[in-house]
């Protein structure tokens, strides 16, 4: 009887540990998905910022040319 109870107890412990591992795995997967979404948002924000930077660099170049050549006001 003692071995039966020990085996049953070990099986119950193992099952409980398995459930905990599965729960932890699900939580980690959810965290991973949230972080991947945040990374995608940051990538989009970076792309927008880079595009805006290119536009500003172009405006700076045009404005600089206008001031250096003394043309005056130019609408691009």
Secondary structure by P-SEA (a helix, b strand, c coil): caaaaaaaaaaaaaaaaaaaaaaaaaaaaaaaaaaaaaaaaaaaaaaaaaaaaaaaaaaaaaaaaaaaaccccccc
